[in-house]
Amino acid sequence: MKMEESIFEHAFPFWGELSEGQRQDVRRHAAENLCPKGTQLHFGGGECAGVQIIVSGRVRVFITSPAGGDITLFRLLDGDVSILSAACMLNGMDVELDMELETDAVICTIPKKVYRKLYDESGSVKDYTMEMISEKFSDIMWLFHQFVFSNVASRVAGALLSHRGLTGSDSLAVTHEVIARDAGTAREVVTRILKQFQTDGLVKLTRGRVEILDAARLGKI
């Protein structure tokens, strides 16, 4: 399927600096796929998907422990670029990541060899790639800092406020299991903390839904 020029113009600040031949190479090899909600993708172990653009939808990026648990690292929304899915094309860098589609999504993938050629030929592409990878690793380091130095109640409150920001609503159709993944803790712990939040008048709990009653106080936990 032929990619629309606007997809690349929006995603890549260096797009206008590429030659017409380079742009044609990207357009010719990029593939657009519709992925249904719940689809899971794994990257790492020396296998590179290439650079992926989330044309539409919402994607959760996470890591999985040997025991099977997982921790949410960040989310990608419309127009975001999944640069870490191509990190292993850089010498000495191999990142094990999983992605879960939280909604139906359209994903545009630029193959590894095509993007690597741009990376080798263009200083602007190289600068953008390294900046994006550094930014994502900074986000991950901040997250692990939170896990190490903040209490679980604070992380649960932060997860609730994050979902509030994503949906633009105080009424969240989110399960305790999803919050637990985002907060890096057990579902049973989340359930106990949410019940305390409800007792304190911060949230109202119903089946499969959390209603935020006092976002300002949640933000201070």
C-alpha positions in Angstrom: 0.0 0.0 0.0 1.4 3.4 -0.9 2.1 5.6 2.1 0.8 9.1 2.2 3.6 11.7 2.3 2.0 13.4 5.3 2.7 10.4 7.5 6.4 10.8 7.1 6.3 14.6 7.2 4.5 14.5 10.5 6.7 11.8 12.1 10.2 12.8 10.9 11.6 16.3 11.4 14.3 15.4 8.9 12.0 14.4 6.1 12.3 17.7 4.2 16.1 17.4 4.2 16.2 14.0 2.5 16.8 13.8 -1.3 13.9 12.8 -3.5 15.6 9.4 -4.1 15.8 8.7 -0.3 12.1 9.7 0.2 11.1 7.4 -2.7 13.1 4.5 -1.2 11.2 4.9 2.1 7.8 5.2 0.4 8.5 2.2 -1.7 9.5 -0.1 1.1 7.3 1.1 4.0 4.4 -1.2 4.9 1.2 -0.2 6.6 -0.7 -2.8 8.6 -4.0 -2.7 10.5 -3.5 -4.5 13.9 -6.5 -5.4 16.0 -6.7 -4.5 19.7 -4.9 -7.0 21.9 -2.2 -7.8 19.3 1.2 -8.4 21.0 4.5 -7.9 19.3 8.0 -8.7 20.6 11.3 -7.0 19.5 14.8 -8.0 20.5 17.1 -11.0 20.4 18.9 -9.6 17.4 15.7 -9.2 15.4 14.7 -5.7 14.3 11.3 -4.8 13.0 12.6 -1.5 11.7 11.2 1.9 12.7 7.5 2.0 13.3 5.1 4.9 13.1 1.8 4.7 15.0 -0.4 6.2 12.3 -3.5 5.8 14.6 -4.2 4.0 17.8 -2.7 3.5 21.3 0.2 1.1 22.0 1.6 0.0 25.4 5.4 -0.7 25.4 6.5 -3.0 28.2 9.1 -5.5 29.4 8.4 -9.0 30.7 10.1 -10.7 33.6 11.3 -14.4 33.4 8.4 -15.1 35.8 5.9 -13.7 33.3 5.0 -10.4 35.0 5.4 -7.2 33.1 6.0 -3.5 33.7 4.7 -0.7 31.4 7.5 1.5 30.2 5.5 4.1 28.1 2.7 4.4 25.6 2.7 5.5 22.0 -0.2 7.5 20.5 -1.2 8.8 17.0 1.8 10.0 15.1 4.4 8.7 17.6 7.5 6.8 16.4 8.6 3.5 18.0 12.3 4.1 17.6 13.4 1.4 20.1 12.0 -1.3 17.8 15.0 -0.5 15.6 17.6 0.1 18.3 19.3 -3.2 17.6 20.4 -1.9 14.2 22.9 0.1 16.1 26.1 -1.8 16.9 26.2 -3.2 20.4 22.6 -2.3 21.3 19.9 -4.9 21.7 16.7 -4.0 23.5 14.1 -6.6 24.5 10.7 -5.0 24.3 7.1 -6.0 24.0 4.2 -4.0 22.6 0.5 -4.5 23.2 -2.1 -2.7 21.1 -4.6 -1.2 23.6 -6.9 -0.2 20.7 -7.1 -1.1 17.0 -4.1 0.5 15.4 -2.6 1.3 12.0 1.2 0.9 12.1 3.6 1.9 9.3 6.9 0.0 9.4 10.1 1.2 7.6 12.4 -1.9 7.3 15.7 -2.0 9.1 17.9 -1.9 6.0 16.0 1.1 4.6 16.3 3.1 7.7 19.9 2.1 8.4 20.8 3.4 4.9 19.3 6.7 5.8 21.1 6.7 9.1 24.4 6.1 7.4 23.9 8.7 4.7 22.3 11.6 6.7 23.6 13.4 9.7 20.1 14.7 10.4 18.7 11.2 10.5 21.6 10.1 12.8 21.0 13.0 15.2 17.3 12.4 15.3 17.7 8.7 16.0 20.2 9.1 18.8 18.1 11.9 20.3 15.0 9.8 20.3 16.7 6.7 21.7 18.3 8.9 24.5 14.9 10.4 25.2 13.3 7.0 25.6 16.0 5.7 27.8 15.7 8.8 30.0 12.0 8.1 30.3 12.8 4.5 31.3 15.4 5.5 33.8 12.9 8.0 35.4 10.4 5.2 35.6 12.8 2.8 37.4 13.8 5.7 39.7 10.1 6.0 40.6 9.9 2.2 41.2 13.0 2.3 43.5 12.4 5.5 45.4 8.7 6.2 45.5 6.0 4.3 47.4 3.4 2.1 45.7 0.5 4.3 46.5 2.2 7.2 44.7 2.8 5.0 41.6 -0.9 3.8 41.6 -2.0 7.5 41.9 0.4 8.3 39.0 -1.0 5.5 36.9 -4.6 6.7 37.4 -3.7 10.3 36.5 -1.8 9.0 33.4 -4.9 7.2 32.2 -7.0 10.3 33.0 -4.6 12.3 30.7 -4.9 9.7 27.9 -8.7 9.5 27.9 -9.5 13.1 28.9 -12.1 11.8 31.4 -12.3 11.2 35.2 -14.2 8.0 34.6 -11.7 5.3 33.6 -12.6 2.0 32.1 -9.5 0.4 33.5 -9.0 -2.8 35.4 -6.9 -3.3 38.5 -4.6 -5.6 36.5 -3.8 -2.8 34.0 -3.1 -0.3 36.8 -0.8 -3.0 38.5 1.2 -3.3 35.3 1.6 0.4 35.0 2.6 0.8 38.6 4.9 -2.2 38.7 3.2 -4.0 41.5 0.7 -6.9 42.1 -3.0 -6.6 41.3 -3.9 -7.5 44.9 -1.8 -4.5 46.1 -3.6 -2.2 43.7 -7.0 -3.4 44.9 -6.0 -2.7 48.5 -4.7 0.8 47.7 -7.7 1.7 45.5 -10.0 0.7 48.4 -8.1 3.0 50.6 -8.3 5.8 48.0 -12.1 5.2 47.9 -12.3 5.4 51.7 -10.3 8.7 51.5 -12.8 10.1 49.0 -10.2 10.2 46.1 -11.9 7.7 43.8 -15.1 5.8 43.4 -14.9 2.1 42.4 -17.3 0.1 40.3 -16.8 -3.1 38.3 -14.2 -2.5 35.6 -14.2 1.2 36.2 -12.5 3.8 38.4 -13.9 7.3 38.8 -11.5 10.0 39.9 -13.1 12.3 42.4 -10.1 14.4 43.5 -7.3 14.6 41.0 -5.5 17.3 42.9 -5.1 15.2 46.0 -4.1 12.2 44.0 -1.3 14.2 42.5 0.1 15.0 45.9 0.4 11.4 47.1 
